[in-house]
């Protein structure tokens, strides 16, 4: 079975799971994704070049850099000042990386960790999501997933 045939079959099956309100949007999305698949299939990739192209494409559409961040000054933009002095910079190649006072020793990634307390149904960040980084820094494809106890699994202590 060709990639295009497989994709069309799966997209058709997906439509069966859509309610009436979602069908129009899903059909449009199916067409857009099938156009991407047709272009990809027309490029004649082998297994290894196809995987490489998908990895590269995925990183780029997720605004992830292809090479490690260097920490060099041309990678940063001032985003906050304190009393007229630049205080915080954001990395131009990876928007979730920041540093303070133009000092790479203070660099961190704000979404290094994501959390769930409902077994992965929803995810969130908090103050514990931030993690110090050193340069060169290879930005991971995904945040580290941290599973917290579910709220209904927590026992309440009495206030008496």
N, C-alpha and C positions, 0 to 999 in steps of 0.2 A: 504494500500500500504506500502510495506517495505521501509526502508531507502535506501537500495541498488537500488530497482526498481525506486524509486523517483529520486535518483541521476543520474542513467543511462538515464532516460527520459529527465531530465533537461540538461544533458551534450549533448545529441543528438540534442535537440532543439537549444542549443547554437551554435552548428556547422553550423546551417543554417544562422547565422548572420556573419560568417567568410568569408572574401574574399579568393581567391585561395592562396594568399601569406601567410595568417594566419592559414589556415586549418591544416597544418602539426604540427605546434607548438601547436595549440589548442587541437588537438587530443592527443598529447603527454601529455599535461597538464591534460586533462580529464582522461587519464589512471592513471596518478600519483595520482590525487585526489580520483579517484574511489578506488584505492588500499588503501588509508588512510581510506576511508569510510568503506570498507570491514573489515579492521582491527578493526575499532571503533565498527561496528555493531556486530562483533564476540565476543566482550567483554561483551555483555549482560547487558548494562547499563539500569537503570531505568531513568525516566525523571530527577530526582534530581541528580543522580550520573553522568548522561550524561552531564548535564549542568555544573556541577562542573569540570568534566574532560575537557570539551571544554574551560572553563574559564582558567583553569590551563595551558592547552596546548597553548592557544592563547597568554597568557602572556609570556610563555617560548620561543615560536618561535619568539616573538617580542622583545626578550632580556630584558624583564621586570622582576624585582624580585617578588617573591611570598610573601615575608614578608617585613615590613618597613625597610628602610635603617637606620642604627644606628648612623652613623657618626664616629664610632670607627676607629682608625688608620689602622687596617688591611683591611678596605674597600677601601683604597686609594692607588694610585700610582702617583709618581711625573711625570709630563708631561712637565714642563717648569721651567727653572732656570733663575735667574737674578743675574749677577755677581757671578756665582758659587754657589749661594744659592737656594735651592728648593723654587720655588715661587708658582706654581699652581699644584694642584692635581686633578686627575679625579677619580670618583668613579668606582671601579671594578665591582660592581653589577649593575650599571646603568650608561652607558657611557655618558648620557646627563647631569650628575650632576658633578659640579666642586666646588672647594674651593681654597682660596688663603692663603698662609703662614701657612698651617696646622691648620687653624682656622675655626671651624664650623660656626662661626658667619658670615662668608663671603660666605657660601654655596649657590649655585643657580643652577637652572635647565635651560639649554639654550633653550629648546624647549617647555617651559610651555604654550606658546601661539603660534598659527599659524594663518596666515592671508590670506584672499582672497579679491580680488577686482573685481571678476567676478562671484559672487554668488556661489562659491564653485567649479567651474570648475578646477581651479588650486589653490594651497596653497603654502605659503612661510613663512619663518622666517625672522626676522630682529632684530635690536638692542632692540626692544620692546618685543621680545619673551622671554627674560631672566626674571626669577622671583626668588626672595629670598626664601629659604626653611629653615625650622627648623627640628631638629631631635627629636624623630624618625619621618621619612618621608615616608609615603605610596605613592609610585610612581603611579600616575594615569595611567589608561589604554590608555588614549588619551590626547593629548594637548587640551587646551581650544581653541575653534574655534572662531575667531573674524572676523566679516564681515565688510569690509570697503566699502565706497561708490564706485560704479563702476566708472571707469575713464570717461565714456561717460556721467555720471550723474553730474560730477563736472563742475561748471561754471568757465570759465576763466575770470580773471580780466584783464582789459586793462592796459597797461603800460603807458598810457598817463596821 
